[in-house]
Amino acid sequence: MEIICIDKRTFDELVVRFSMIEKKVTGICNPAKDAGLKKWMDNQEVCGILRISKRTLQVYREKGLLPFTRVKNKFFYKPEDVQNMLESSYHPQKRKP
């Protein structure tokens, strides 16, 4: 086994860098709750993904087909809810024997 000696300043710099790496890994593995706020989608984004009009999106809200949150006069949707709607509407092609 080889022993390597380094001065205190270099060691302290390594400790600081390891701490930074630890914080980044922790942030990736355990995202903060408020970080989820960046993931909300507005009407325009949802209409683009689903390829529907704003009026159709309004009908989906009224019928309870797509969960949403309303802040004043602006609507927001979770990407997971949009994804679930797409997956629930999926019909695989049936093979004819």
C-alpha positions in Angstrom: 0.0 0.0 0.0 1.3 3.4 -0.9 1.0 6.4 1.4 0.6 9.8 -0.3 1.1 13.0 1.7 -0.6 16.3 0.8 -0.5 19.6 2.4 -3.5 20.9 4.5 -4.6 23.5 1.9 -4.9 20.8 -0.8 -6.8 18.5 1.6 -9.2 21.3 2.5 -9.9 22.0 -1.2 -10.7 18.3 -1.7 -13.1 18.3 1.2 -14.9 21.4 -0.2 -15.1 19.8 -3.6 -16.4 16.5 -2.2 -19.0 18.5 -0.2 -20.2 20.2 -3.4 -20.5 16.8 -5.2 -22.4 15.4 -2.3 -24.9 18.3 -2.4 -25.4 17.9 -6.1 -26.0 14.1 -5.8 -28.4 14.7 -2.9 -30.2 17.3 -5.0 -30.6 14.9 -7.9 -31.6 11.9 -5.8 -33.9 13.8 -3.4 -35.4 16.8 -5.3 -36.9 19.5 -3.2 -40.7 19.9 -3.2 -40.5 23.4 -4.6 -38.4 22.2 -7.5 -41.6 20.6 -8.8 -43.1 24.0 -9.4 -41.0 24.4 -12.5 -42.6 21.4 -14.1 -46.2 22.7 -14.3 -47.4 23.3 -17.9 -49.8 26.0 -19.2 -52.6 25.8 -21.7 -50.3 26.5 -24.7 -47.9 23.7 -23.8 -50.7 21.2 -23.2 -52.5 22.1 -26.4 -49.2 21.7 -28.3 -48.5 18.2 -26.8 -52.0 16.9 -27.3 -52.5 18.7 -30.6 -55.9 20.1 -29.5 -57.4 23.6 -29.5 -57.8 25.7 -26.4 -61.6 25.1 -26.5 -61.1 21.3 -26.5 -58.8 21.7 -23.5 -61.5 23.7 -21.8 -64.0 20.8 -22.5 -61.5 18.3 -21.0 -61.4 20.5 -17.8 -65.1 20.8 -17.6 -65.7 17.1 -18.0 -63.0 16.3 -15.5 -60.8 14.5 -18.0 -57.7 16.4 -17.2 -56.8 17.6 -13.7 -55.7 21.2 -13.4 -54.9 24.0 -11.1 -56.2 27.5 -11.5 -54.3 30.6 -10.4 -56.5 33.7 -11.1 -57.3 33.3 -14.7 -54.4 31.0 -15.7 -54.6 27.2 -15.8 -51.7 24.8 -15.0 -51.4 21.1 -15.5 -48.9 18.5 -14.2 -47.0 16.7 -17.0 -47.8 13.4 -15.3 -51.5 14.0 -15.7 -51.1 14.9 -19.4 -49.0 11.7 -19.8 -51.6 9.6 -18.1 -54.3 11.0 -20.4 -52.2 10.1 -23.4 -51.6 6.6 -22.1 -55.2 6.0 -21.1 -56.3 6.9 -24.7 -53.7 4.6 -26.3 -55.1 1.9 -28.5 -52.5 -0.5 -29.9 -52.8 -1.7 -33.4 -54.5 -5.1 -33.6 -53.0 -7.7 -35.9 -55.3 -9.5 -38.3 -54.5 -13.2 -38.5 
